């Protein structure tokens, strides 16, 4: 059974937004701990997650193709 494009995209987006929330929690935690190494890692984690979200909000290059049925 294949998933429809809109349904698959919805679940994928939900997963990526959960990563954004997770990155934000790590960022806050590293600020509270005053740990610069963790802070740097959290910023890169957040930036990487945003980079993966970019194609979903800007149609064109990098957009995934799914079966339409």
Secondary structure, 3 states (H helix, E strand, C coil): CCCCHHHHHHHHHHHHHHHHHHHHHHHHHHHHHCCHHHHHHHHHHHHHHHHHHHHHHCCCCCCCCCCCC
